[in-house]
Amino acid sequence: MTHRFPKTCLEGKFSIEYLLWLVLSKGSVESSDFSEEKTFTDFREFAQKISRFNDLPSDDSTRPIRLIIRSNHQIIFDQLVQYPKGSPQNPLSSREHFAKYHQLTQGKLDAIYWQLMEKILLKLSEFFEKITLLD
């Protein structure tokens, strides 16, 4: 998350402020939301209300993220997450991986995904079969 105030919607791909604005304003994030056009005035006003803390104290096992949203100089939301979704301690499930893949490819490559998964599962079953024979 490198862009606090992205100038274009494409830069918004790397902005927690822009992603949060998309979710709260329209309820979803789609690939069409990341174009070369300039960001919207509504977004820039919204981004002013967000405080971001990038370098929170941590050890090797945590990746803390803190999000604070203010309205009229009052905090209306404050949350600290030690293990964000997708981190090693809080990984995506197989279903979440597929949903992300499906969204990013707009469903056009689902058949390829399932073919790859079938091959991976076959390889794993062969591996476990060989281990069983060694016992």
PEHUTA-V199269 format. One record per run of one state. SS is the DSSP state (~ for helix, > for strand, _ for the rest). FROM is the first residue (numbers start at 1). LEN is the number of residues. If there is no record, write none. Layout:
BEGIN
ss->[SS & SS]
from->[FROM & FROM]
len->[LEN & LEN]
END
This chain:
BEGIN
ss->[_ & > & _ & ~ & _ & ~ & _ & ~ & _ & > & _ & ~ & _ & > & _ & > & _ & > & _ & > & _ & > & _ & > & _ & > & _ & ~ & _ & ~ & _]
from->[1 & 8 & 9 & 11 & 15 & 16 & 27 & 31 & 34 & 38 & 39 & 41 & 48 & 50 & 54 & 63 & 64 & 65 & 72 & 74 & 82 & 83 & 84 & 87 & 88 & 90 & 91 & 94 & 106 & 110 & 135]
len->[7 & 1 & 2 & 4 & 1 & 11 & 4 & 3 & 4 & 1 & 2 & 7 & 2 & 4 & 9 & 1 & 1 & 7 & 2 & 8 & 1 & 1 & 3 & 1 & 2 & 1 & 3 & 12 & 4 & 25 & 1]
END
